[in-house]
């Protein structure tokens, strides 16, 4: 019998005794989006499917194929261990673009990461210089 991606994802999440919010935090995907996927109202992109699989600690293949066997490794570092202000930020829907950017940055090569850090540093210096000029006017 065919089992949808969303249903398989829900079963694994529930087996881990996680709320949708906890999976949302771990995957860097908004809670409403997780809910929509579980209810088969939306289908995840390949990137989101991989993020969900990584967060659940299973292979993408085992998440997509209901006949595939998998063993769930023990997971540590629950979001509840984060400071309250970080939990609130992550659960806030407006945090989604930042979480998405952080997820994208975590997949960059070391060379790309150095380049991006340098670019951010240059832009921050420029912004500080412009801010100083505007304050003196």
Biotite code that builds the C-alpha atoms (Angstrom):
import biotite.structure as struc

atoms = struc.array([
    struc.Atom([0.000, 0.000, 0.000], chain_id="A", res_id=1, res_name="UNK", atom_name="CA", element="C"),
    struc.Atom([1.256, 3.475, -0.920], chain_id="A", res_id=2, res_name="UNK", atom_name="CA", element="C"),
    struc.Atom([2.052, 5.755, 1.980], chain_id="A", res_id=3, res_name="UNK", atom_name="CA", element="C"),
    struc.Atom([2.438, 9.457, 1.264], chain_id="A", res_id=4, res_name="UNK", atom_name="CA", element="C"),
    struc.Atom([5.549, 11.437, 2.136], chain_id="A", res_id=5, res_name="UNK", atom_name="CA", element="C"),
    struc.Atom([3.514, 13.490, 4.612], chain_id="A", res_id=6, res_name="UNK", atom_name="CA", element="C"),
    struc.Atom([2.087, 10.448, 6.348], chain_id="A", res_id=7, res_name="UNK", atom_name="CA", element="C"),
    struc.Atom([5.506, 8.816, 6.586], chain_id="A", res_id=8, res_name="UNK", atom_name="CA", element="C"),
    struc.Atom([6.970, 12.044, 7.943], chain_id="A", res_id=9, res_name="UNK", atom_name="CA", element="C"),
    struc.Atom([4.197, 12.280, 10.565], chain_id="A", res_id=10, res_name="UNK", atom_name="CA", element="C"),
    struc.Atom([4.749, 8.672, 11.694], chain_id="A", res_id=11, res_name="UNK", atom_name="CA", element="C"),
    struc.Atom([8.461, 9.222, 12.189], chain_id="A", res_id=12, res_name="UNK", atom_name="CA", element="C"),
    struc.Atom([7.858, 12.550, 13.975], chain_id="A", res_id=13, res_name="UNK", atom_name="CA", element="C"),
    struc.Atom([5.331, 10.942, 16.311], chain_id="A", res_id=14, res_name="UNK", atom_name="CA", element="C"),
    struc.Atom([7.640, 7.966, 16.919], chain_id="A", res_id=15, res_name="UNK", atom_name="CA", element="C"),
    struc.Atom([10.213, 10.518, 18.084], chain_id="A", res_id=16, res_name="UNK", atom_name="CA", element="C"),
    struc.Atom([7.538, 12.091, 20.299], chain_id="A", res_id=17, res_name="UNK", atom_name="CA", element="C"),
    struc.Atom([8.123, 15.464, 18.650], chain_id="A", res_id=18, res_name="UNK", atom_name="CA", element="C"),
    struc.Atom([5.579, 18.177, 18.066], chain_id="A", res_id=19, res_name="UNK", atom_name="CA", element="C"),
    struc.Atom([5.302, 19.792, 14.661], chain_id="A", res_id=20, res_name="UNK", atom_name="CA", element="C"),
    struc.Atom([7.009, 22.814, 16.210], chain_id="A", res_id=21, res_name="UNK", atom_name="CA", element="C"),
    struc.Atom([10.007, 20.759, 17.252], chain_id="A", res_id=22, res_name="UNK", atom_name="CA", element="C"),
    struc.Atom([10.394, 19.324, 13.751], chain_id="A", res_id=23, res_name="UNK", atom_name="CA", element="C"),
    struc.Atom([9.953, 22.839, 12.404], chain_id="A", res_id=24, res_name="UNK", atom_name="CA", element="C"),
    struc.Atom([12.810, 24.113, 14.544], chain_id="A", res_id=25, res_name="UNK", atom_name="CA", element="C"),
    struc.Atom([15.097, 21.232, 13.671], chain_id="A", res_id=26, res_name="UNK", atom_name="CA", element="C"),
    struc.Atom([14.384, 21.433, 9.920], chain_id="A", res_id=27, res_name="UNK", atom_name="CA", element="C"),
    struc.Atom([14.287, 25.233, 9.673], chain_id="A", res_id=28, res_name="UNK", atom_name="CA", element="C"),
    struc.Atom([10.862, 25.082, 8.024], chain_id="A", res_id=29, res_name="UNK", atom_name="CA", element="C"),
    struc.Atom([7.817, 26.931, 9.332], chain_id="A", res_id=30, res_name="UNK", atom_name="CA", element="C"),
    struc.Atom([5.339, 24.987, 11.465], chain_id="A", res_id=31, res_name="UNK", atom_name="CA", element="C"),
    struc.Atom([2.392, 25.741, 9.130], chain_id="A", res_id=32, res_name="UNK", atom_name="CA", element="C"),
    struc.Atom([4.442, 24.384, 6.215], chain_id="A", res_id=33, res_name="UNK", atom_name="CA", element="C"),
    struc.Atom([5.235, 21.187, 8.172], chain_id="A", res_id=34, res_name="UNK", atom_name="CA", element="C"),
    struc.Atom([1.533, 20.814, 8.952], chain_id="A", res_id=35, res_name="UNK", atom_name="CA", element="C"),
    struc.Atom([0.581, 21.281, 5.293], chain_id="A", res_id=36, res_name="UNK", atom_name="CA", element="C"),
    struc.Atom([3.075, 18.623, 4.200], chain_id="A", res_id=37, res_name="UNK", atom_name="CA", element="C"),
    struc.Atom([1.816, 16.159, 6.800], chain_id="A", res_id=38, res_name="UNK", atom_name="CA", element="C"),
    struc.Atom([-1.772, 16.698, 5.641], chain_id="A", res_id=39, res_name="UNK", atom_name="CA", element="C"),
    struc.Atom([-0.688, 16.225, 1.996], chain_id="A", res_id=40, res_name="UNK", atom_name="CA", element="C"),
    struc.Atom([-1.808, 19.763, 1.165], chain_id="A", res_id=41, res_name="UNK", atom_name="CA", element="C"),
    struc.Atom([1.709, 20.616, -0.012], chain_id="A", res_id=42, res_name="UNK", atom_name="CA", element="C"),
    struc.Atom([4.588, 18.612, -1.386], chain_id="A", res_id=43, res_name="UNK", atom_name="CA", element="C"),
    struc.Atom([8.070, 19.547, -0.250], chain_id="A", res_id=44, res_name="UNK", atom_name="CA", element="C"),
    struc.Atom([10.770, 20.638, -2.648], chain_id="A", res_id=45, res_name="UNK", atom_name="CA", element="C"),
    struc.Atom([13.790, 18.362, -2.834], chain_id="A", res_id=46, res_name="UNK", atom_name="CA", element="C"),
    struc.Atom([15.659, 20.766, -0.543], chain_id="A", res_id=47, res_name="UNK", atom_name="CA", element="C"),
    struc.Atom([12.878, 20.746, 2.058], chain_id="A", res_id=48, res_name="UNK", atom_name="CA", element="C"),
    struc.Atom([12.509, 16.971, 1.836], chain_id="A", res_id=49, res_name="UNK", atom_name="CA", element="C"),
    struc.Atom([16.248, 16.620, 2.537], chain_id="A", res_id=50, res_name="UNK", atom_name="CA", element="C"),
    struc.Atom([16.054, 19.073, 5.429], chain_id="A", res_id=51, res_name="UNK", atom_name="CA", element="C"),
    struc.Atom([13.150, 17.136, 6.945], chain_id="A", res_id=52, res_name="UNK", atom_name="CA", element="C"),
    struc.Atom([14.992, 13.824, 6.533], chain_id="A", res_id=53, res_name="UNK", atom_name="CA", element="C"),
    struc.Atom([18.125, 15.298, 8.130], chain_id="A", res_id=54, res_name="UNK", atom_name="CA", element="C"),
    struc.Atom([16.114, 16.719, 11.028], chain_id="A", res_id=55, res_name="UNK", atom_name="CA", element="C"),
    struc.Atom([14.386, 13.376, 11.596], chain_id="A", res_id=56, res_name="UNK", atom_name="CA", element="C"),
    struc.Atom([17.738, 11.587, 11.386], chain_id="A", res_id=57, res_name="UNK", atom_name="CA", element="C"),
    struc.Atom([16.721, 9.264, 8.547], chain_id="A", res_id=58, res_name="UNK", atom_name="CA", element="C"),
    struc.Atom([17.786, 8.959, 4.925], chain_id="A", res_id=59, res_name="UNK", atom_name="CA", element="C"),
    struc.Atom([15.719, 10.700, 2.295], chain_id="A", res_id=60, res_name="UNK", atom_name="CA", element="C"),
    struc.Atom([15.141, 7.302, 0.693], chain_id="A", res_id=61, res_name="UNK", atom_name="CA", element="C"),
    struc.Atom([13.686, 5.837, 3.883], chain_id="A", res_id=62, res_name="UNK", atom_name="CA", element="C"),
    struc.Atom([11.453, 8.865, 4.308], chain_id="A", res_id=63, res_name="UNK", atom_name="CA", element="C"),
    struc.Atom([10.136, 8.653, 0.737], chain_id="A", res_id=64, res_name="UNK", atom_name="CA", element="C"),
    struc.Atom([9.798, 4.879, 0.390], chain_id="A", res_id=65, res_name="UNK", atom_name="CA", element="C"),
    struc.Atom([7.317, 3.311, 2.788], chain_id="A", res_id=66, res_name="UNK", atom_name="CA", element="C"),
    struc.Atom([8.859, -0.113, 2.118], chain_id="A", res_id=67, res_name="UNK", atom_name="CA", element="C"),
    struc.Atom([12.326, 1.023, 3.158], chain_id="A", res_id=68, res_name="UNK", atom_name="CA", element="C"),
    struc.Atom([13.535, -0.040, 6.572], chain_id="A", res_id=69, res_name="UNK", atom_name="CA", element="C"),
    struc.Atom([15.192, 2.467, 8.844], chain_id="A", res_id=70, res_name="UNK", atom_name="CA", element="C"),
    struc.Atom([16.487, 2.721, 12.357], chain_id="A", res_id=71, res_name="UNK", atom_name="CA", element="C"),
    struc.Atom([16.093, 6.039, 14.064], chain_id="A", res_id=72, res_name="UNK", atom_name="CA", element="C"),
    struc.Atom([19.282, 7.144, 15.800], chain_id="A", res_id=73, res_name="UNK", atom_name="CA", element="C"),
    struc.Atom([18.952, 8.778, 19.172], chain_id="A", res_id=74, res_name="UNK", atom_name="CA", element="C"),
    struc.Atom([18.607, 12.542, 18.897], chain_id="A", res_id=75, res_name="UNK", atom_name="CA", element="C"),
    struc.Atom([19.910, 15.012, 21.423], chain_id="A", res_id=76, res_name="UNK", atom_name="CA", element="C"),
    struc.Atom([19.746, 18.762, 21.954], chain_id="A", res_id=77, res_name="UNK", atom_name="CA", element="C"),
    struc.Atom([16.024, 19.353, 22.049], chain_id="A", res_id=78, res_name="UNK", atom_name="CA", element="C"),
    struc.Atom([14.911, 22.908, 21.173], chain_id="A", res_id=79, res_name="UNK", atom_name="CA", element="C"),
    struc.Atom([13.692, 23.206, 24.765], chain_id="A", res_id=80, res_name="UNK", atom_name="CA", element="C"),
    struc.Atom([17.377, 23.363, 25.716], chain_id="A", res_id=81, res_name="UNK", atom_name="CA", element="C"),
    struc.Atom([17.709, 26.669, 23.861], chain_id="A", res_id=82, res_name="UNK", atom_name="CA", element="C"),
    struc.Atom([17.274, 29.945, 25.735], chain_id="A", res_id=83, res_name="UNK", atom_name="CA", element="C"),
    struc.Atom([13.638, 31.089, 25.763], chain_id="A", res_id=84, res_name="UNK", atom_name="CA", element="C"),
    struc.Atom([14.317, 34.100, 23.508], chain_id="A", res_id=85, res_name="UNK", atom_name="CA", element="C"),
    struc.Atom([15.810, 31.765, 20.867], chain_id="A", res_id=86, res_name="UNK", atom_name="CA", element="C"),
    struc.Atom([12.838, 29.391, 21.090], chain_id="A", res_id=87, res_name="UNK", atom_name="CA", element="C"),
    struc.Atom([10.462, 32.313, 20.619], chain_id="A", res_id=88, res_name="UNK", atom_name="CA", element="C"),
    struc.Atom([12.456, 33.638, 17.673], chain_id="A", res_id=89, res_name="UNK", atom_name="CA", element="C"),
    struc.Atom([12.547, 30.265, 15.930], chain_id="A", res_id=90, res_name="UNK", atom_name="CA", element="C"),
    struc.Atom([8.834, 29.630, 16.457], chain_id="A", res_id=91, res_name="UNK", atom_name="CA", element="C"),
    struc.Atom([7.938, 33.089, 15.145], chain_id="A", res_id=92, res_name="UNK", atom_name="CA", element="C"),
    struc.Atom([6.782, 32.939, 11.540], chain_id="A", res_id=93, res_name="UNK", atom_name="CA", element="C"),
    struc.Atom([8.816, 36.064, 10.678], chain_id="A", res_id=94, res_name="UNK", atom_name="CA", element="C"),
    struc.Atom([12.012, 34.135, 11.514], chain_id="A", res_id=95, res_name="UNK", atom_name="CA", element="C"),
    struc.Atom([11.533, 31.882, 8.481], chain_id="A", res_id=96, res_name="UNK", atom_name="CA", element="C"),
    struc.Atom([13.736, 33.884, 6.055], chain_id="A", res_id=97, res_name="UNK", atom_name="CA", element="C"),
    struc.Atom([16.578, 33.896, 8.586], chain_id="A", res_id=98, res_name="UNK", atom_name="CA", element="C"),
    struc.Atom([16.241, 30.158, 9.239], chain_id="A", res_id=99, res_name="UNK", atom_name="CA", element="C"),
    struc.Atom([16.190, 29.483, 5.513], chain_id="A", res_id=100, res_name="UNK", atom_name="CA", element="C"),
    struc.Atom([19.303, 31.620, 4.979], chain_id="A", res_id=101, res_name="UNK", atom_name="CA", element="C"),
    struc.Atom([21.102, 29.865, 7.834], chain_id="A", res_id=102, res_name="UNK", atom_name="CA", element="C"),
    struc.Atom([20.221, 26.472, 6.353], chain_id="A", res_id=103, res_name="UNK", atom_name="CA", element="C"),
    struc.Atom([21.521, 27.542, 2.932], chain_id="A", res_id=104, res_name="UNK", atom_name="CA", element="C"),
    struc.Atom([24.716, 28.922, 4.444], chain_id="A", res_id=105, res_name="UNK", atom_name="CA", element="C"),
    struc.Atom([25.345, 25.687, 6.327], chain_id="A", res_id=106, res_name="UNK", atom_name="CA", element="C"),
    struc.Atom([25.629, 23.830, 3.011], chain_id="A", res_id=107, res_name="UNK", atom_name="CA", element="C"),
    struc.Atom([28.227, 26.157, 1.462], chain_id="A", res_id=108, res_name="UNK", atom_name="CA", element="C"),
    struc.Atom([31.771, 25.061, 0.788], chain_id="A", res_id=109, res_name="UNK", atom_name="CA", element="C"),
    struc.Atom([34.501, 26.466, 3.017], chain_id="A", res_id=110, res_name="UNK", atom_name="CA", element="C"),
    struc.Atom([35.684, 28.752, 0.208], chain_id="A", res_id=111, res_name="UNK", atom_name="CA", element="C"),
    struc.Atom([32.176, 30.110, -0.404], chain_id="A", res_id=112, res_name="UNK", atom_name="CA", element="C"),
    struc.Atom([31.678, 30.589, 3.336], chain_id="A", res_id=113, res_name="UNK", atom_name="CA", element="C"),
    struc.Atom([34.899, 32.666, 3.599], chain_id="A", res_id=114, res_name="UNK", atom_name="CA", element="C"),
    struc.Atom([33.816, 34.746, 0.601], chain_id="A", res_id=115, res_name="UNK", atom_name="CA", element="C"),
    struc.Atom([30.361, 35.370, 2.045], chain_id="A", res_id=116, res_name="UNK", atom_name="CA", element="C"),
    struc.Atom([31.782, 36.315, 5.459], chain_id="A", res_id=117, res_name="UNK", atom_name="CA", element="C"),
    struc.Atom([34.156, 38.792, 3.820], chain_id="A", res_id=118, res_name="UNK", atom_name="CA", element="C"),
    struc.Atom([31.317, 40.267, 1.762], chain_id="A", res_id=119, res_name="UNK", atom_name="CA", element="C"),
    struc.Atom([29.157, 40.677, 4.875], chain_id="A", res_id=120, res_name="UNK", atom_name="CA", element="C"),
    struc.Atom([32.082, 42.304, 6.694], chain_id="A", res_id=121, res_name="UNK", atom_name="CA", element="C"),
    struc.Atom([32.604, 44.804, 3.844], chain_id="A", res_id=122, res_name="UNK", atom_name="CA", element="C"),
    struc.Atom([28.882, 45.630, 3.699], chain_id="A", res_id=123, res_name="UNK", atom_name="CA", element="C"),
    struc.Atom([28.756, 46.113, 7.476], chain_id="A", res_id=124, res_name="UNK", atom_name="CA", element="C"),
    struc.Atom([31.767, 48.460, 7.355], chain_id="A", res_id=125, res_name="UNK", atom_name="CA", element="C"),
    struc.Atom([30.121, 50.431, 4.553], chain_id="A", res_id=126, res_name="UNK", atom_name="CA", element="C"),
    struc.Atom([26.867, 50.674, 6.515], chain_id="A", res_id=127, res_name="UNK", atom_name="CA", element="C"),
    struc.Atom([28.717, 51.896, 9.621], chain_id="A", res_id=128, res_name="UNK", atom_name="CA", element="C"),
    struc.Atom([30.568, 54.507, 7.547], chain_id="A", res_id=129, res_name="UNK", atom_name="CA", element="C"),
    struc.Atom([27.326, 55.745, 5.964], chain_id="A", res_id=130, res_name="UNK", atom_name="CA", element="C"),
    struc.Atom([25.663, 55.849, 9.352], chain_id="A", res_id=131, res_name="UNK", atom_name="CA", element="C"),
    struc.Atom([28.545, 57.945, 10.759], chain_id="A", res_id=132, res_name="UNK", atom_name="CA", element="C"),
    struc.Atom([28.341, 60.352, 7.819], chain_id="A", res_id=133, res_name="UNK", atom_name="CA", element="C"),
    struc.Atom([24.579, 60.747, 8.237], chain_id="A", res_id=134, res_name="UNK", atom_name="CA", element="C"),
    struc.Atom([24.945, 61.431, 11.965], chain_id="A", res_id=135, res_name="UNK", atom_name="CA", element="C"),
    struc.Atom([27.428, 64.244, 11.331], chain_id="A", res_id=136, res_name="UNK", atom_name="CA", element="C"),
    struc.Atom([25.140, 65.959, 8.798], chain_id="A", res_id=137, res_name="UNK", atom_name="CA", element="C"),
])
